[in-house]
Amino acid sequence: MKCLFIVTGRGLGGDAMTALNTMRALEKRGVQCEIALDASAHGSLFEKNGYQWHRISVPHAGGHSATKLSALKGGVKLFMATFKARSLIKKLGVDFVVGVLGGGAIVGSLGAKAARKPGFSLISTPLDSKVCPKFNKCYILPELDKFRWENLPDNMEKSFYPLADNMDDGDAQVALEKLKEYSNFDENKKTIVFSSGSSIFKGMIDGINLVADHTDEYNLVLVGLPLDDEYYELIDEDKIIYAGYINWINHLFKFADLTVLTDDGVSLEEAFTNGKPIVALTRVKWGRYQNMAGVFKGAMIESEVSDVCESIDEAFRNYDSLQEKALVYGQQCLNAADDLADRILKELE
């Protein structure tokens, strides 16, 4: 059996990781997987993991930050994108298609329908949640408000983000040795990891700077690549350990005492699998609010950027109860990839 994954984004962040982890779960069950990205994508994550990928058109309309104008422009591009997807589906002779998030989910739905193949969508934005259920079975990820609904339409189900099998295998010693390479790392201090995913948004830099200016009692580790080059100038590496884009995040999460993340994406679940409570900074990405505390109840503290210092203090005061809940959700999230793969294959029977 063969499947084509059509993935939104640049092929190096959370969208790509969601696809990669779902692919691997399907491969364990004997499914051969192919990947399609937008022609402008980097595809770095897939290439580093030994996968080649096909270039098609995967327009996007801004995801959660979409406006009527951006959605309209994206819709115009969908016509040609659908036929490129249909052509690739037929060329590869796949048995089914999985569209992953935003534009990838929509192109996957339309392309599979045009090629008369079964399709499935992983959805998380207002736009893909409106379009994809009209064509195929959809799996709602936690960012979408419908994830908090008790009752869903028959063609929708909930799923946590699929994670890598080894996400909970973090080795604190590995992270410790890497952090020792930084001159401002102090083994006697608690360590807090700040991350907004593969890309660092300005709000995350503002947050870590507020903490760095407020106290020197923590090792403050910033992970990711600045969304704009000018953001590099805002990172004070005398006060902050800037780790950049790393492939040892599970080790770092295992070592850290606390994480400060944005209220979206796969990083939340990765932190939970390593037993770490979260301070979730809201409205950092495009000003949106996801209410992840409503999904992961009791395992995180939501905070505006301006209140990050107070929220970190609150998290350490309530550390034991937050960590207990984090471990519960972490185990559920670790099972998500296998569970999702089984549900998809069951639908195909």
MARDRENBA-111146 format. One record per residue (C-alpha): residue number from 1; residue in three letters; x, y, z. Coordinates in steps of 0.25 Angstrom, whole numbers, always signed. Layout:
+-----+------+-------+-------+-------+
| pos | code |    xx |    yy |    zz |
+-----+------+-------+-------+-------+
| NUM |  ALA |     X |     Y |     Z |
...
+-----+------+-------+-------+-------+
END
This chain:
+-----+------+-------+-------+-------+
| pos | code |    xx |    yy |    zz |
+-----+------+-------+-------+-------+
|   1 |  MET |    +0 |    +0 |    +0 |
|   2 |  LYS |    +5 |   +14 |    -4 |
|   3 |  CYS |    +2 |   +28 |    +2 |
|   4 |  LEU |    +5 |   +42 |    -2 |
|   5 |  PHE |    +6 |   +52 |    +9 |
|   6 |  ILE |    +4 |   +67 |    +4 |
|   7 |  VAL |   +10 |   +76 |   +14 |
|   8 |  THR |    +9 |   +91 |   +16 |
|   9 |  GLY |   +20 |  +100 |   +21 |
|  10 |  ARG |   +35 |  +100 |   +18 |
|  11 |  GLY |   +38 |   +85 |   +21 |
|  12 |  LEU |   +46 |   +88 |   +34 |
|  13 |  GLY |   +37 |   +92 |   +45 |
|  14 |  GLY |   +25 |   +86 |   +52 |
|  15 |  ASP |   +16 |   +84 |   +40 |
|  16 |  ALA |   +27 |   +75 |   +34 |
|  17 |  MET |   +30 |   +68 |   +48 |
|  18 |  THR |   +15 |   +65 |   +49 |
|  19 |  ALA |   +16 |   +58 |   +35 |
|  20 |  LEU |   +29 |   +51 |   +38 |
|  21 |  ASN |   +24 |   +45 |   +50 |
|  22 |  THR |   +11 |   +40 |   +44 |
|  23 |  MET |   +18 |   +34 |   +32 |
|  24 |  ARG |   +27 |   +26 |   +41 |
|  25 |  ALA |   +15 |   +21 |   +49 |
|  26 |  LEU |    +9 |   +16 |   +35 |
|  27 |  GLU |   +22 |   +11 |   +30 |
|  28 |  LYS |   +23 |    +2 |   +43 |
|  29 |  ARG |   +10 |    -4 |   +37 |
|  30 |  GLY |   +15 |    -7 |   +24 |
|  31 |  VAL |   +11 |    +6 |   +16 |
|  32 |  GLN |   +21 |   +12 |    +6 |
|  33 |  CYS |   +20 |   +27 |    +8 |
|  34 |  GLU |   +23 |   +39 |    -2 |
|  35 |  ILE |   +24 |   +54 |    +1 |
|  36 |  ALA |   +20 |   +66 |    -7 |
|  37 |  LEU |   +23 |   +80 |    -3 |
|  38 |  ASP |   +22 |   +94 |    -9 |
|  39 |  ALA |   +33 |   +96 |   -19 |
|  40 |  SER |   +38 |  +108 |   -11 |
|  41 |  ALA |   +40 |   +99 |    +2 |
|  42 |  HIS |   +54 |   +95 |    +8 |
|  43 |  GLY |   +50 |   +81 |   +11 |
|  44 |  SER |   +62 |   +80 |   +21 |
|  45 |  LEU |   +55 |   +72 |   +31 |
|  46 |  PHE |   +51 |   +61 |   +21 |
|  47 |  GLU |   +65 |   +61 |   +15 |
|  48 |  LYS |   +72 |   +60 |   +28 |
|  49 |  ASN |   +63 |   +47 |   +31 |
|  50 |  GLY |   +67 |   +41 |   +17 |
|  51 |  TYR |   +54 |   +45 |   +10 |
|  52 |  GLN |   +53 |   +51 |    -4 |
|  53 |  TRP |   +41 |   +59 |    -7 |
|  54 |  HIS |   +33 |   +64 |   -19 |
|  55 |  ARG |   +31 |   +78 |   -23 |
|  56 |  ILE |   +17 |   +83 |   -26 |
|  57 |  SER |    +9 |   +95 |   -22 |
|  58 |  VAL |    +4 |   +96 |    -7 |
|  59 |  PRO |    -2 |  +111 |    -6 |
|  60 |  HIS |    -5 |  +116 |    +8 |
|  61 |  ALA |   -14 |  +126 |   +13 |
|  62 |  GLY |    -7 |  +130 |   +26 |
|  63 |  GLY |   -13 |  +119 |   +35 |
|  64 |  HIS |   -18 |  +124 |   +48 |
|  65 |  SER |   -15 |  +138 |   +43 |
|  66 |  ALA |   -22 |  +137 |   +30 |
|  67 |  THR |   -30 |  +150 |   +25 |
|  68 |  LYS |   -41 |  +150 |   +15 |
|  69 |  LEU |   -31 |  +156 |    +5 |
|  70 |  SER |   -20 |  +145 |    +8 |
|  71 |  ALA |   -31 |  +134 |    +7 |
|  72 |  LEU |   -36 |  +139 |    -6 |
|  73 |  LYS |   -22 |  +140 |   -12 |
|  74 |  GLY |   -19 |  +126 |    -7 |
|  75 |  GLY |   -32 |  +121 |   -13 |
|  76 |  VAL |   -28 |  +126 |   -27 |
|  77 |  LYS |   -16 |  +118 |   -26 |
|  78 |  LEU |   -23 |  +105 |   -22 |
|  79 |  PHE |   -28 |  +103 |   -36 |
|  80 |  MET |   -15 |  +100 |   -42 |
|  81 |  ALA |   -10 |   +93 |   -29 |
|  82 |  THR |   -21 |   +83 |   -29 |
|  83 |  PHE |   -18 |   +79 |   -43 |
|  84 |  LYS |    -3 |   +78 |   -40 |
|  85 |  ALA |    -6 |   +69 |   -28 |
|  86 |  ARG |   -16 |   +61 |   -36 |
|  87 |  SER |    -5 |   +58 |   -46 |
|  88 |  LEU |    +5 |   +54 |   -36 |
|  89 |  ILE |    -5 |   +45 |   -29 |
|  90 |  LYS |    -7 |   +38 |   -42 |
|  91 |  LYS |    +7 |   +37 |   -46 |
|  92 |  LEU |   +11 |   +31 |   -33 |
|  93 |  GLY |    +0 |   +21 |   -33 |
|  94 |  VAL |    -3 |   +24 |   -18 |
|  95 |  ASP |   -15 |   +17 |   -11 |
|  96 |  PHE |   -18 |   +29 |    -2 |
|  97 |  VAL |   -14 |   +43 |    +2 |
|  98 |  VAL |   -12 |   +50 |   +15 |
|  99 |  GLY |   -12 |   +65 |   +15 |
| 100 |  VAL |    -5 |   +72 |   +26 |
| 101 |  LEU |    -9 |   +85 |   +32 |
| 102 |  GLY |   -14 |   +98 |   +25 |
| 103 |  GLY |   -11 |   +98 |   +10 |
| 104 |  GLY |    -6 |   +84 |   +10 |
| 105 |  ALA |   -19 |   +79 |   +16 |
| 106 |  ILE |   -27 |   +86 |    +6 |
| 107 |  VAL |   -19 |   +82 |    -6 |
| 108 |  GLY |   -18 |   +68 |    -1 |
| 109 |  SER |   -33 |   +68 |    +0 |
| 110 |  LEU |   -36 |   +74 |   -14 |
| 111 |  GLY |   -25 |   +66 |   -21 |
| 112 |  ALA |   -30 |   +53 |   -15 |
| 113 |  LYS |   -44 |   +56 |   -19 |
| 114 |  ALA |   -40 |   +59 |   -33 |
| 115 |  ALA |   -31 |   +47 |   -34 |
| 116 |  ARG |   -43 |   +38 |   -28 |
| 117 |  LYS |   -34 |   +33 |   -17 |
| 118 |  PRO |   -37 |   +33 |    -2 |
| 119 |  GLY |   -32 |   +45 |    +6 |
| 120 |  PHE |   -30 |   +49 |   +20 |
| 121 |  SER |   -27 |   +62 |   +26 |
| 122 |  LEU |   -19 |   +67 |   +39 |
| 123 |  ILE |   -26 |   +80 |   +41 |
| 124 |  SER |   -23 |   +91 |   +51 |
| 125 |  THR |   -27 |  +105 |   +45 |
| 126 |  PRO |   -41 |  +111 |   +42 |
| 127 |  LEU |   -39 |  +110 |   +27 |
| 128 |  ASP |   -35 |   +96 |   +26 |
| 129 |  SER |   -46 |   +92 |   +36 |
| 130 |  LYS |   -57 |   +98 |   +27 |
| 131 |  VAL |   -52 |   +92 |   +14 |
| 132 |  CYS |   -46 |   +78 |   +17 |
| 133 |  PRO |   -58 |   +72 |   +24 |
| 134 |  LYS |   -66 |   +74 |   +11 |
| 135 |  PHE |   -57 |   +64 |    +4 |
| 136 |  ASN |   -52 |   +54 |   +14 |
| 137 |  LYS |   -49 |   +49 |   +28 |
| 138 |  CYS |   -42 |   +59 |   +37 |
| 139 |  TYR |   -34 |   +58 |   +49 |
| 140 |  ILE |   -34 |   +71 |   +58 |
| 141 |  LEU |   -21 |   +75 |   +65 |
| 142 |  PRO |   -21 |   +83 |   +78 |
| 143 |  GLU |   -20 |   +97 |   +72 |
| 144 |  LEU |   -34 |   +96 |   +66 |
| 145 |  ASP |   -45 |  +101 |   +75 |
| 146 |  LYS |   -53 |   +89 |   +71 |
| 147 |  PHE |   -43 |   +80 |   +79 |
| 148 |  ARG |   -50 |   +85 |   +91 |
| 149 |  TRP |   -64 |   +81 |   +86 |
| 150 |  GLU |   -71 |   +69 |   +93 |
| 151 |  ASN |   -78 |   +65 |   +81 |
| 152 |  LEU |   -72 |   +65 |   +66 |
| 153 |  PRO |   -78 |   +62 |   +53 |
| 154 |  ASP |   -76 |   +48 |   +48 |
| 155 |  ASN |   -65 |   +51 |   +38 |
| 156 |  MET |   -57 |   +58 |   +49 |
| 157 |  GLU |   -48 |   +52 |   +61 |
| 158 |  LYS |   -38 |   +58 |   +71 |
| 159 |  SER |   -24 |   +54 |   +71 |
| 160 |  PHE |   -12 |   +59 |   +79 |
| 161 |  TYR |    +0 |   +63 |   +70 |
| 162 |  PRO |    +8 |   +50 |   +66 |
| 163 |  LEU |   +21 |   +50 |   +72 |
| 164 |  ALA |   +34 |   +42 |   +69 |
| 165 |  ASP |   +36 |   +29 |   +76 |
| 166 |  ASN |   +48 |   +34 |   +84 |
| 167 |  MET |   +42 |   +47 |   +88 |
| 168 |  ASP |   +42 |   +42 |  +103 |
| 169 |  ASP |   +56 |   +37 |  +102 |
| 170 |  GLY |   +63 |   +50 |  +105 |
| 171 |  ASP |   +76 |   +48 |  +113 |
| 172 |  ALA |   +79 |   +60 |  +122 |
| 173 |  GLN |   +94 |   +57 |  +122 |
| 174 |  VAL |   +94 |   +59 |  +107 |
| 175 |  ALA |   +88 |   +73 |  +109 |
| 176 |  LEU |   +97 |   +76 |  +120 |
| 177 |  GLU |  +110 |   +73 |  +112 |
| 178 |  LYS |  +105 |   +82 |  +101 |
| 179 |  LEU |  +101 |   +94 |  +110 |
| 180 |  LYS |  +115 |   +93 |  +117 |
| 181 |  GLU |  +120 |   +98 |  +104 |
| 182 |  TYR |  +114 |  +112 |  +106 |
| 183 |  SER |  +122 |  +121 |  +116 |
| 184 |  ASN |  +110 |  +127 |  +123 |
| 185 |  PHE |  +104 |  +113 |  +126 |
| 186 |  ASP |  +104 |  +110 |  +141 |
| 187 |  GLU |  +101 |   +96 |  +146 |
| 188 |  ASN |   +97 |  +101 |  +160 |
| 189 |  LYS |   +85 |  +109 |  +154 |
| 190 |  LYS |   +71 |  +104 |  +149 |
| 191 |  THR |   +70 |  +104 |  +134 |
| 192 |  ILE |   +58 |  +109 |  +126 |
| 193 |  VAL |   +56 |  +107 |  +111 |
| 194 |  PHE |   +49 |  +117 |  +102 |
| 195 |  SER |   +44 |  +113 |   +89 |
| 196 |  SER |   +34 |  +117 |   +79 |
| 197 |  GLY |   +37 |  +105 |   +70 |
| 198 |  SER |   +47 |  +105 |   +58 |
| 199 |  SER |   +45 |  +120 |   +56 |
| 200 |  ILE |   +47 |  +130 |   +67 |
| 201 |  PHE |   +36 |  +140 |   +68 |
| 202 |  LYS |   +39 |  +154 |   +74 |
| 203 |  GLY |   +30 |  +152 |   +85 |
| 204 |  MET |   +38 |  +140 |   +90 |
| 205 |  ILE |   +51 |  +149 |   +90 |
| 206 |  ASP |   +44 |  +160 |   +97 |
| 207 |  GLY |   +39 |  +150 |  +108 |
| 208 |  ILE |   +53 |  +144 |  +110 |
| 209 |  ASN |   +59 |  +158 |  +111 |
| 210 |  LEU |   +49 |  +162 |  +121 |
| 211 |  VAL |   +54 |  +150 |  +130 |
| 212 |  ALA |   +68 |  +152 |  +127 |
| 213 |  ASP |   +67 |  +167 |  +131 |
| 214 |  HIS |   +59 |  +163 |  +144 |
| 215 |  THR |   +68 |  +152 |  +150 |
| 216 |  ASP |   +80 |  +145 |  +148 |
| 217 |  GLU |   +76 |  +132 |  +156 |
| 218 |  TYR |   +73 |  +124 |  +143 |
| 219 |  ASN |   +80 |  +118 |  +131 |
| 220 |  LEU |   +72 |  +124 |  +120 |
| 221 |  VAL |   +73 |  +115 |  +107 |
| 222 |  LEU |   +67 |  +121 |   +94 |
| 223 |  VAL |   +64 |  +110 |   +83 |
| 224 |  GLY |   +61 |  +113 |   +68 |
| 225 |  LEU |   +64 |  +122 |   +57 |
| 226 |  PRO |   +59 |  +136 |   +57 |
| 227 |  LEU |   +48 |  +139 |   +48 |
| 228 |  ASP |   +55 |  +151 |   +43 |
| 229 |  ASP |   +70 |  +154 |   +42 |
| 230 |  GLU |   +68 |  +167 |   +50 |
| 231 |  TYR |   +64 |  +159 |   +62 |
| 232 |  TYR |   +78 |  +154 |   +64 |
| 233 |  GLU |   +82 |  +168 |   +69 |
| 234 |  LEU |   +71 |  +166 |   +80 |
| 235 |  ILE |   +78 |  +154 |   +86 |
| 236 |  ASP |   +88 |  +157 |   +97 |
| 237 |  GLU |   +97 |  +145 |   +98 |
| 238 |  ASP |  +104 |  +150 |  +110 |
| 239 |  LYS |   +91 |  +148 |  +118 |
| 240 |  ILE |   +84 |  +137 |  +109 |
| 241 |  ILE |   +89 |  +124 |  +104 |
| 242 |  TYR |   +85 |  +124 |   +89 |
| 243 |  ALA |   +85 |  +109 |   +84 |
| 244 |  GLY |   +80 |  +112 |   +70 |
| 245 |  TYR |   +72 |  +101 |   +62 |
| 246 |  ILE |   +76 |   +88 |   +69 |
| 247 |  ASN |   +73 |   +73 |   +67 |
| 248 |  TRP |   +75 |   +70 |   +82 |
| 249 |  ILE |   +62 |   +77 |   +87 |
| 250 |  ASN |   +57 |   +64 |   +95 |
| 251 |  HIS |   +70 |   +64 |  +103 |
| 252 |  LEU |   +69 |   +78 |  +106 |
| 253 |  PHE |   +54 |   +77 |  +110 |
| 254 |  LYS |   +58 |   +65 |  +119 |
| 255 |  PHE |   +69 |   +74 |  +126 |
| 256 |  ALA |   +62 |   +87 |  +127 |
| 257 |  ASP |   +54 |   +90 |  +139 |
| 258 |  LEU |   +43 |   +98 |  +132 |
| 259 |  THR |   +39 |  +102 |  +118 |
| 260 |  VAL |   +34 |  +115 |  +113 |
| 261 |  LEU |   +27 |  +112 |   +99 |
| 262 |  THR |   +16 |  +118 |   +90 |
| 263 |  ASP |    +2 |  +113 |   +92 |
| 264 |  ASP |    +2 |  +104 |   +79 |
| 265 |  GLY |    +9 |   +93 |   +72 |
| 266 |  VAL |   +16 |   +80 |   +75 |
| 267 |  SER |   +26 |   +86 |   +85 |
| 268 |  LEU |   +16 |   +86 |   +96 |
| 269 |  GLU |   +14 |   +71 |   +95 |
| 270 |  GLU |   +29 |   +69 |   +93 |
| 271 |  ALA |   +31 |   +76 |  +106 |
| 272 |  PHE |   +20 |   +68 |  +113 |
| 273 |  THR |   +26 |   +55 |  +109 |
| 274 |  ASN |   +39 |   +59 |  +116 |
| 275 |  GLY |   +31 |   +62 |  +129 |
| 276 |  LYS |   +33 |   +77 |  +128 |
| 277 |  PRO |   +22 |   +88 |  +132 |
| 278 |  ILE |   +20 |   +99 |  +122 |
| 279 |  VAL |   +18 |  +114 |  +123 |
| 280 |  ALA |   +10 |  +117 |  +110 |
| 281 |  LEU |   +12 |  +131 |  +104 |
| 282 |  THR |    -1 |  +135 |   +97 |
| 283 |  ARG |    -2 |  +144 |   +85 |
| 284 |  VAL |   +13 |  +143 |   +81 |
| 285 |  LYS |   +10 |  +137 |   +67 |
| 286 |  TRP |    +2 |  +146 |   +59 |
| 287 |  GLY |    -6 |  +151 |   +71 |
| 288 |  ARG |   -14 |  +138 |   +72 |
| 289 |  TYR |   -20 |  +132 |   +85 |
| 290 |  GLN |   -21 |  +116 |   +85 |
| 291 |  ASN |   -26 |  +113 |   +99 |
| 292 |  MET |   -16 |  +101 |  +100 |
| 293 |  ALA |   -19 |  +102 |  +115 |
| 294 |  GLY |   -33 |   +98 |  +112 |
| 295 |  VAL |   -27 |   +85 |  +105 |
| 296 |  PHE |   -16 |   +82 |  +115 |
| 297 |  LYS |   -23 |   +85 |  +128 |
| 298 |  GLY |   -14 |   +86 |  +140 |
| 299 |  ALA |    -1 |   +84 |  +132 |
| 300 |  MET |    +2 |   +99 |  +128 |
| 301 |  ILE |    +1 |  +113 |  +132 |
| 302 |  GLU |    -4 |  +123 |  +121 |
| 303 |  SER |    +3 |  +136 |  +121 |
| 304 |  GLU |    +4 |  +149 |  +113 |
| 305 |  VAL |   +18 |  +153 |  +109 |
| 306 |  SER |   +18 |  +165 |  +119 |
| 307 |  ASP |   +15 |  +155 |  +131 |
| 308 |  VAL |   +25 |  +145 |  +128 |
| 309 |  CYS |   +33 |  +147 |  +140 |
| 310 |  GLU |   +21 |  +146 |  +150 |
| 311 |  SER |   +17 |  +133 |  +142 |
| 312 |  ILE |   +30 |  +126 |  +144 |
| 313 |  ASP |   +30 |  +129 |  +159 |
| 314 |  GLU |   +16 |  +123 |  +159 |
| 315 |  ALA |   +20 |  +111 |  +151 |
| 316 |  PHE |   +31 |  +108 |  +161 |
| 317 |  ARG |   +22 |  +110 |  +173 |
| 318 |  ASN |   +12 |  +100 |  +167 |
| 319 |  TYR |   +23 |   +91 |  +161 |
| 320 |  ASP |   +19 |   +77 |  +166 |
| 321 |  SER |    +4 |   +78 |  +162 |
| 322 |  LEU |    +8 |   +83 |  +148 |
| 323 |  GLN |   +18 |   +73 |  +146 |
| 324 |  GLU |    +8 |   +62 |  +150 |
| 325 |  LYS |    -2 |   +66 |  +140 |
| 326 |  ALA |    +9 |   +68 |  +129 |
| 327 |  LEU |   +14 |   +53 |  +131 |
| 328 |  VAL |    -1 |   +49 |  +129 |
| 329 |  TYR |    -3 |   +57 |  +116 |
| 330 |  GLY |   +11 |   +53 |  +111 |
| 331 |  GLN |    +8 |   +38 |  +111 |
| 332 |  GLN |    -5 |   +41 |  +103 |
| 333 |  CYS |    +3 |   +49 |   +93 |
| 334 |  LEU |   +13 |   +38 |   +92 |
| 335 |  ASN |    +3 |   +28 |   +87 |
| 336 |  ALA |    -3 |   +38 |   +77 |
| 337 |  ALA |    +4 |   +34 |   +65 |
| 338 |  ASP |    +1 |   +20 |   +66 |
| 339 |  ASP |   -13 |   +22 |   +69 |
| 340 |  LEU |   -15 |   +32 |   +57 |
| 341 |  ALA |    -8 |   +22 |   +47 |
| 342 |  ASP |   -17 |   +11 |   +52 |
| 343 |  ARG |   -30 |   +19 |   +51 |
| 344 |  ILE |   -26 |   +23 |   +37 |
| 345 |  LEU |   -24 |    +9 |   +32 |
| 346 |  LYS |   -37 |    +4 |   +39 |
| 347 |  GLU |   -44 |   +15 |   +31 |
| 348 |  LEU |   -38 |    +9 |   +18 |
| 349 |  GLU |   -43 |    -5 |   +21 |
+-----+------+-------+-------+-------+
END
